[in-house]
Amino acid sequence: MCLAIPVRVMELRGQDSAIVDLDGVRKEISLALVDGVNVGDYVILHVGYALSRLDPDEARKTLALFAEVDASRRASS
């Protein structure tokens, strides 16, 4: 099973890389597979590569669901 997650682009680095943020964790990723990414955009990230851009509302909904699952998991531990 593969997991791809929405992340927000915080900084562009050259043509094919960017710094993204997910809940305070920042990581450099490749933008080689996606055109037209700008600072502030959300992208779907899988193993260090942005696969596509994502609508900001959909990104926020998905991240909220992940947070809900995490909170539920922590509460049951």
MOPAC internal coordinates of N, CA, C and O (Angstrom, degrees):
PM7 1SCF
backbone

  N    0.0000 0     0.00 0     0.00 0    0    0    0
  C    1.4445 1     0.00 0     0.00 0    1    0    0
  C    1.5275 1   108.72 1     0.00 0    2    1    0
  O    1.2310 1   121.00 1   -39.05 1    3    2    1
  N    1.3034 1   115.69 1   140.95 1    3    2    1
  C    1.4650 1   121.43 1   179.43 1    5    3    2
  C    1.5221 1   109.00 1  -112.28 1    6    5    3
  O    1.2310 1   121.19 1   -28.67 1    7    6    5
  N    1.3058 1   115.32 1   151.33 1    7    6    5
  C    1.4517 1   120.97 1   177.84 1    9    7    6
  C    1.5175 1   108.94 1  -128.86 1   10    9    7
  O    1.2310 1   121.13 1   -53.17 1   11   10    9
  N    1.3129 1   115.45 1   126.83 1   11   10    9
  C    1.4574 1   121.53 1   173.86 1   13   11   10
  C    1.5225 1   106.65 1  -118.95 1   14   13   11
  O    1.2310 1   120.65 1   -40.13 1   15   14   13
  N    1.3220 1   116.37 1   139.87 1   15   14   13
  C    1.4554 1   120.07 1  -174.50 1   17   15   14
  C    1.5231 1   110.84 1  -127.21 1   18   17   15
  O    1.2310 1   120.35 1   -30.76 1   19   18   17
  N    1.3369 1   116.94 1   149.24 1   19   18   17
  C    1.4593 1   119.93 1   175.27 1   21   19   18
  C    1.5217 1   110.42 1   -77.38 1   22   21   19
  O    1.2310 1   120.83 1   -44.64 1   23   22   21
  N    1.3207 1   116.02 1   135.36 1   23   22   21
  C    1.4575 1   122.51 1   176.18 1   25   23   22
  C    1.5224 1   108.66 1  -136.00 1   26   25   23
  O    1.2310 1   120.68 1   -25.01 1   27   26   25
  N    1.3107 1   116.31 1   154.99 1   27   26   25
  C    1.4774 1   120.98 1  -178.88 1   29   27   26
  C    1.5144 1   109.89 1  -101.31 1   30   29   27
  O    1.2310 1   120.80 1   -46.23 1   31   30   29
  N    1.3264 1   116.08 1   133.77 1   31   30   29
  C    1.4562 1   122.25 1   179.24 1   33   31   30
  C    1.5269 1   108.88 1   -77.63 1   34   33   31
  O    1.2310 1   121.25 1   -57.45 1   35   34   33
  N    1.3336 1   115.22 1   122.55 1   35   34   33
  C    1.4577 1   121.05 1  -177.94 1   37   35   34
  C    1.5237 1   112.56 1  -102.93 1   38   37   35
  O    1.2310 1   120.67 1   151.64 1   39   38   37
  N    1.3270 1   116.32 1   -28.36 1   39   38   37
  C    1.4662 1   120.91 1  -175.34 1   41   39   38
  C    1.5241 1   108.62 1  -156.97 1   42   41   39
  O    1.2310 1   120.95 1   -42.29 1   43   42   41
  N    1.3250 1   115.78 1   137.71 1   43   42   41
  C    1.4656 1   120.54 1   174.07 1   45   43   42
  C    1.5141 1   108.54 1   -94.15 1   46   45   43
  O    1.2310 1   120.94 1   -41.14 1   47   46   45
  N    1.3206 1   115.81 1   138.86 1   47   46   45
  C    1.4692 1   121.63 1   178.88 1   49   47   46
  C    1.5124 1   107.94 1  -127.90 1   50   49   47
  O    1.2310 1   120.89 1   -78.15 1   51   50   49
  N    1.3121 1   115.91 1   101.85 1   51   50   49
  C    1.4592 1   119.49 1  -178.06 1   53   51   50
  C    1.5146 1   110.14 1    68.19 1   54   53   51
  O    1.2310 1   121.05 1    15.67 1   55   54   53
  N    1.3354 1   115.60 1  -164.33 1   55   54   53
  C    1.4611 1   120.35 1  -176.59 1   57   55   54
  C    1.5141 1   113.26 1   -77.71 1   58   57   55
  O    1.2310 1   120.01 1   144.74 1   59   58   57
  N    1.3080 1   117.59 1   -35.26 1   59   58   57
  C    1.4563 1   120.14 1  -168.57 1   61   59   58
  C    1.5243 1   115.51 1  -120.85 1   62   61   59
  O    1.2310 1   119.91 1  -157.14 1   63   62   61
  N    1.3280 1   117.78 1    22.86 1   63   62   61
  C    1.4653 1   117.37 1   176.30 1   65   63   62
  C    1.5205 1   110.32 1  -147.46 1   66   65   63
  O    1.2310 1   121.97 1   -19.39 1   67   66   65
  N    1.3232 1   113.84 1   160.61 1   67   66   65
  C    1.4640 1   120.23 1  -178.27 1   69   67   66
  C    1.5172 1   108.98 1  -153.73 1   70   69   67
  O    1.2310 1   121.46 1   -19.57 1   71   70   69
  N    1.3277 1   114.81 1   160.43 1   71   70   69
  C    1.4500 1   121.84 1   170.03 1   73   71   70
  C    1.5278 1   105.91 1   -99.72 1   74   73   71
  O    1.2310 1   120.94 1   -51.07 1   75   74   73
  N    1.3334 1   115.81 1   128.93 1   75   74   73
  C    1.4576 1   120.84 1   179.23 1   77   75   74
  C    1.5165 1   109.52 1  -119.11 1   78   77   75
  O    1.2310 1   121.11 1   -17.11 1   79   78   77
  N    1.3331 1   115.48 1   162.89 1   79   78   77
  C    1.4531 1   121.56 1  -178.82 1   81   79   78
  C    1.5208 1   109.24 1  -127.91 1   82   81   79
  O    1.2310 1   121.26 1   -45.47 1   83   82   81
  N    1.3278 1   115.19 1   134.53 1   83   82   81
  C    1.4556 1   121.65 1   171.25 1   85   83   82
  C    1.5165 1   107.40 1  -134.60 1   86   85   83
  O    1.2310 1   120.95 1   -77.38 1   87   86   85
  N    1.3171 1   115.78 1   102.62 1   87   86   85
  C    1.4630 1   121.78 1   177.37 1   89   87   86
  C    1.5265 1   112.30 1    55.46 1   90   89   87
  O    1.2310 1   120.82 1  -138.01 1   91   90   89
  N    1.3245 1   116.04 1    41.99 1   91   90   89
  C    1.4601 1   121.11 1   176.94 1   93   91   90
  C    1.5153 1   115.29 1    90.97 1   94   93   91
  O    1.2310 1   120.09 1   170.89 1   95   94   93
  N    1.3141 1   117.43 1    -9.11 1   95   94   93
  C    1.4597 1   121.12 1   176.95 1   97   95   94
  C    1.5210 1   107.65 1   -93.72 1   98   97   95
  O    1.2310 1   120.96 1   -55.52 1   99   98   97
  N    1.3266 1   115.76 1   124.48 1   99   98   97
  C    1.4672 1   120.64 1  -179.49 1  101   99   98
  C    1.5156 1   109.69 1  -110.01 1  102  101   99
  O    1.2310 1   121.53 1   -38.34 1  103  102  101
  N    1.3281 1   114.68 1   141.66 1  103  102  101
  C    1.4560 1   120.77 1  -175.61 1  105  103  102
  C    1.5188 1   109.10 1  -149.02 1  106  105  103
  O    1.2310 1   120.82 1   -35.09 1  107  106  105
  N    1.3248 1   116.04 1   144.91 1  107  106  105
  C    1.4568 1   120.23 1   174.15 1  109  107  106
  C    1.5219 1   108.59 1   -85.92 1  110  109  107
  O    1.2310 1   120.90 1   -47.36 1  111  110  109
  N    1.3461 1   115.89 1   132.64 1  111  110  109
  C    1.4563 1   120.96 1  -178.25 1  113  111  110
  C    1.5204 1   109.82 1  -129.93 1  114  113  111
  O    1.2310 1   120.91 1   -12.92 1  115  114  113
  N    1.3186 1   115.86 1   167.08 1  115  114  113
  C    1.4569 1   122.26 1   176.30 1  117  115  114
  C    1.5258 1   110.69 1   -92.40 1  118  117  115
  O    1.2310 1   121.16 1   -42.79 1  119  118  117
  N    1.3271 1   115.39 1   137.21 1  119  118  117
  C    1.4628 1   122.10 1   174.25 1  121  119  118
  C    1.5300 1   110.97 1  -108.05 1  122  121  119
  O    1.2310 1   120.18 1  -164.57 1  123  122  121
  N    1.3249 1   117.27 1    15.43 1  123  122  121
  C    1.4667 1   121.69 1  -174.24 1  125  123  122
  C    1.5253 1   113.19 1   -59.62 1  126  125  123
  O    1.2310 1   119.61 1   155.60 1  127  126  125
  N    1.3231 1   118.34 1   -24.40 1  127  126  125
  C    1.4627 1   121.16 1  -176.09 1  129  127  126
  C    1.5293 1   114.07 1   -96.91 1  130  129  127
  O    1.2310 1   120.38 1   176.42 1  131  130  129
  N    1.3503 1   116.87 1    -3.58 1  131  130  129
  C    1.4638 1   120.87 1  -174.77 1  133  131  130
  C    1.5225 1   109.93 1  -131.36 1  134  133  131
  O    1.2310 1   120.61 1   -48.55 1  135  134  133
  N    1.3122 1   116.45 1   131.45 1  135  134  133
  C    1.4687 1   121.60 1   178.16 1  137  135  134
  C    1.5268 1   111.15 1   -97.30 1  138  137  135
  O    1.2310 1   120.81 1   -26.90 1  139  138  137
  N    1.3126 1   116.06 1   153.10 1  139  138  137
  C    1.4553 1   122.43 1   169.78 1  141  139  138
  C    1.5131 1   116.23 1    71.44 1  142  141  139
  O    1.2310 1   119.68 1  -151.80 1  143  142  141
  N    1.3145 1   118.22 1    28.20 1  143  142  141
  C    1.4671 1   121.09 1   179.18 1  145  143  142
  C    1.5227 1   109.24 1   -81.78 1  146  145  143
  O    1.2310 1   120.75 1   -43.95 1  147  146  145
  N    1.3265 1   116.17 1   136.05 1  147  146  145
  C    1.4593 1   122.32 1   179.50 1  149  147  146
  C    1.5231 1   110.09 1  -123.23 1  150  149  147
  O    1.2310 1   120.61 1   -18.43 1  151  150  149
  N    1.3271 1   116.43 1   161.57 1  151  150  149
  C    1.4617 1   121.41 1   174.19 1  153  151  150
  C    1.5289 1   107.59 1   -58.36 1  154  153  151
  O    1.2310 1   121.14 1   -45.65 1  155  154  153
  N    1.3282 1   115.42 1   134.35 1  155  154  153
  C    1.4620 1   121.14 1  -178.85 1  157  155  154
  C    1.5116 1   113.74 1    97.64 1  158  157  155
  O    1.2310 1   120.14 1   161.53 1  159  158  157
  N    1.3269 1   117.33 1   -18.47 1  159  158  157
  C    1.4671 1   120.89 1   177.72 1  161  159  158
  C    1.5199 1   110.07 1   -69.99 1  162  161  159
  O    1.2310 1   120.99 1   -25.60 1  163  162  161
  N    1.3198 1   115.71 1   154.40 1  163  162  161
  C    1.4597 1   122.10 1   169.67 1  165  163  162
  C    1.5188 1   107.88 1  -101.89 1  166  165  163
  O    1.2310 1   120.98 1   -39.97 1  167  166  165
  N    1.3184 1   115.73 1   140.03 1  167  166  165
  C    1.4583 1   121.22 1   175.87 1  169  167  166
  C    1.5251 1   108.23 1  -129.56 1  170  169  167
  O    1.2310 1   121.32 1   -23.57 1  171  170  169
  N    1.3260 1   115.08 1   156.43 1  171  170  169
  C    1.4618 1   121.25 1   173.31 1  173  171  170
  C    1.5185 1   106.88 1   -87.47 1  174  173  171
  O    1.2310 1   120.30 1   -56.08 1  175  174  173
  N    1.3316 1   117.04 1   123.92 1  175  174  173
  C    1.4616 1   122.87 1  -175.72 1  177  175  174
  C    1.5203 1   110.69 1  -109.12 1  178  177  175
  O    1.2310 1   120.88 1   -48.39 1  179  178  177
  N    1.3240 1   115.91 1   131.61 1  179  178  177
  C    1.4617 1   121.94 1   174.66 1  181  179  178
  C    1.5224 1   108.30 1  -140.77 1  182  181  179
  O    1.2310 1   120.59 1   -56.87 1  183  182  181
  N    1.3169 1   116.48 1   123.13 1  183  182  181
  C    1.4715 1   125.47 1  -178.95 1  185  183  182
  C    1.5291 1   113.77 1    40.73 1  186  185  183
  O    1.2310 1   121.03 1  -132.67 1  187  186  185
  N    1.3229 1   115.63 1    47.33 1  187  186  185
  C    1.4585 1   120.56 1   173.77 1  189  187  186
  C    1.5183 1   116.04 1    87.76 1  190  189  187
  O    1.2310 1   120.08 1  -179.09 1  191  190  189
  N    1.3260 1   117.45 1     0.91 1  191  190  189
  C    1.4669 1   121.40 1  -179.44 1  193  191  190
  C    1.5184 1   110.65 1  -120.65 1  194  193  191
  O    1.2310 1   120.85 1   -46.77 1  195  194  193
  N    1.3188 1   115.97 1   133.23 1  195  194  193
  C    1.4589 1   120.33 1   170.89 1  197  195  194
  C    1.5274 1   106.75 1   -74.55 1  198  197  195
  O    1.2310 1   120.86 1   -51.34 1  199  198  197
  N    1.3322 1   115.97 1   128.66 1  199  198  197
  C    1.4645 1   120.39 1  -179.27 1  201  199  198
  C    1.5195 1   112.76 1   -96.58 1  202  201  199
  O    1.2310 1   120.64 1   147.83 1  203  202  201
  N    1.3353 1   116.39 1   -32.17 1  203  202  201
  C    1.4654 1   120.76 1   178.98 1  205  203  202
  C    1.5208 1   109.05 1  -166.39 1  206  205  203
  O    1.2310 1   121.36 1   -17.05 1  207  206  205
  N    1.3340 1   115.00 1   162.95 1  207  206  205
  C    1.4621 1   119.50 1   172.53 1  209  207  206
  C    1.5227 1   107.84 1   -82.03 1  210  209  207
  O    1.2310 1   120.46 1   -23.37 1  211  210  209
  N    1.3261 1   116.73 1   156.63 1  211  210  209
  C    1.4547 1   122.11 1  -176.48 1  213  211  210
  C    1.5155 1   109.57 1  -132.91 1  214  213  211
  O    1.2310 1   121.14 1   -39.93 1  215  214  213
  N    1.3207 1   115.42 1   140.07 1  215  214  213
  C    1.4560 1   121.70 1   175.68 1  217  215  214
  C    1.5396 1   108.98 1   -57.37 1  218  217  215
  O    1.2310 1   119.73 1   -47.52 1  219  218  217
  N    1.3356 1   118.12 1   132.48 1  219  218  217
  C    1.4711 1   120.71 1  -177.19 1  221  219  218
  C    1.5312 1   113.79 1   -56.27 1  222  221  219
  O    1.2310 1   119.80 1   141.34 1  223  222  221
  N    1.3292 1   117.98 1   -38.66 1  223  222  221
  C    1.4691 1   120.09 1   179.60 1  225  223  222
  C    1.5220 1   110.75 1   -65.70 1  226  225  223
  O    1.2310 1   120.32 1   137.78 1  227  226  225
  N    1.3231 1   117.00 1   -42.22 1  227  226  225
  C    1.4617 1   120.53 1   178.13 1  229  227  226
  C    1.5283 1   110.77 1   -65.20 1  230  229  227
  O    1.2310 1   120.49 1   141.51 1  231  230  229
  N    1.3272 1   116.66 1   -38.49 1  231  230  229
  C    1.4683 1   120.45 1   178.14 1  233  231  230
  C    1.5236 1   110.25 1   -62.10 1  234  233  231
  O    1.2310 1   120.13 1   134.57 1  235  234  233
  N    1.3289 1   117.36 1   -45.43 1  235  234  233
  C    1.4602 1   121.01 1  -179.38 1  237  235  234
  C    1.5337 1   111.18 1   -64.60 1  238  237  235
  O    1.2310 1   120.26 1   139.49 1  239  238  237
  N    1.3290 1   117.12 1   -40.51 1  239  238  237
  C    1.4687 1   120.60 1   177.71 1  241  239  238
  C    1.5296 1   110.75 1   -61.94 1  242  241  239
  O    1.2310 1   120.40 1   134.89 1  243  242  241
  N    1.3053 1   116.84 1   -45.11 1  243  242  241
  C    1.4637 1   121.01 1  -179.46 1  245  243  242
  C    1.5202 1   110.84 1   -64.53 1  246  245  243
  O    1.2310 1   120.16 1   135.48 1  247  246  245
  N    1.3296 1   117.30 1   -44.52 1  247  246  245
  C    1.4617 1   120.71 1   179.14 1  249  247  246
  C    1.5321 1   111.22 1   -64.16 1  250  249  247
  O    1.2310 1   120.19 1   143.84 1  251  250  249
  N    1.3304 1   117.24 1   -36.16 1  251  250  249
  C    1.4651 1   120.81 1   177.07 1  253  251  250
  C    1.5288 1   110.46 1   -64.96 1  254  253  251
  O    1.2310 1   120.08 1   140.46 1  255  254  253
  N    1.3270 1   117.45 1   -39.54 1  255  254  253
  C    1.4674 1   120.74 1   176.91 1  257  255  254
  C    1.5234 1   111.26 1   -64.29 1  258  257  255
  O    1.2310 1   120.32 1   137.26 1  259  258  257
  N    1.3257 1   116.99 1   -42.74 1  259  258  257
  C    1.4685 1   120.24 1   176.46 1  261  259  258
  C    1.5250 1   110.78 1   -59.67 1  262  261  259
  O    1.2310 1   120.40 1   137.07 1  263  262  261
  N    1.3338 1   116.84 1   -42.93 1  263  262  261
  C    1.4644 1   121.12 1   179.84 1  265  263  262
  C    1.5283 1   110.72 1   -64.15 1  266  265  263
  O    1.2310 1   120.59 1   141.34 1  267  266  265
  N    1.3380 1   116.47 1   -38.66 1  267  266  265
  C    1.4576 1   121.35 1   178.13 1  269  267  266
  C    1.5325 1   111.42 1   -63.26 1  270  269  267
  O    1.2310 1   120.98 1   134.98 1  271  270  269
  N    1.2996 1   115.74 1   -45.02 1  271  270  269
  C    1.4684 1   121.01 1   178.62 1  273  271  270
  C    1.5233 1   109.93 1   -62.57 1  274  273  271
  O    1.2310 1   120.48 1   136.71 1  275  274  273
  N    1.3163 1   116.68 1   -43.29 1  275  274  273
  C    1.4654 1   120.24 1   179.37 1  277  275  274
  C    1.5203 1   111.28 1   -63.39 1  278  277  275
  O    1.2310 1   120.06 1   136.24 1  279  278  277
  N    1.3205 1   117.48 1   -43.76 1  279  278  277
  C    1.4584 1   121.21 1  -179.91 1  281  279  278
  C    1.5330 1   110.36 1   -63.39 1  282  281  279
  O    1.2310 1   120.31 1   139.59 1  283  282  281
  N    1.3145 1   117.02 1   -40.41 1  283  282  281
  C    1.4629 1   121.69 1   179.04 1  285  283  282
  C    1.5306 1   110.49 1   -65.81 1  286  285  283
  O    1.2310 1   120.94 1   139.22 1  287  286  285
  N    1.3284 1   115.81 1   -40.78 1  287  286  285
  C    1.4595 1   120.61 1   179.33 1  289  287  286
  C    1.5219 1   110.45 1   -64.27 1  290  289  287
  O    1.2310 1   120.47 1   137.10 1  291  290  289
  N    1.3204 1   116.71 1   -42.90 1  291  290  289
  C    1.4697 1   120.92 1  -179.80 1  293  291  290
  C    1.5285 1   111.32 1   -66.37 1  294  293  291
  O    1.2310 1   120.79 1   142.59 1  295  294  293
  N    1.3227 1   116.09 1   -37.41 1  295  294  293
  C    1.4706 1   120.23 1  -178.65 1  297  295  294
  C    1.5272 1   111.73 1   -67.69 1  298  297  295
  O    1.2310 1   120.80 1   149.47 1  299  298  297
  N    1.3235 1   116.08 1   -30.53 1  299  298  297
  C    1.4639 1   119.35 1  -178.22 1  301  299  298
  C    1.5317 1   112.81 1   -87.66 1  302  301  299
  O    1.2310 1   120.43 1   174.50 1  303  302  301
  N    1.3385 1   116.78 1    -5.50 1  303  302  301
  C    1.4815 1   119.83 1  -179.60 1  305  303  302
  C    1.5029 1   112.22 1   -81.75 1  306  305  303
  O    1.2310 1   120.10 1   180.00 1  307  306  305

